[in-house]
Amino acid sequence: MSTAMNFGSKSFKPRPPDKGAFPLDHFGECSAFKERFMECLRDSGYESGACRQRAMAYLECRMERQVVPGPRRGGGAAGQLMANEPLEKLGFKDLIDEKSEAKPEK
């Protein structure tokens, strides 16, 4: 009597997560932003809330930088170090509101 299950009927195709996966910054284009963020974390006892401005600046840097295709990068199409995403959706709405309030009206 065979008790083998038929796993071949369903195929699983792995796919990357919708958020949280982006190319490594091989050329260190945003390393200064990352270092300022890491320094803030160390200085604040790893309290991330105290470093939100620096986290936002780091993510903005990643969204602005283009990944150039080439032989060392797999030869694929050009893209960004991180897909453009509204900062409000990344949890920085309150910081953006503060920025706009700080700007003087003309």
Order of alpha helices (4+ residues) and beta strands (2+ residues): alpha-alpha-beta-beta-alpha
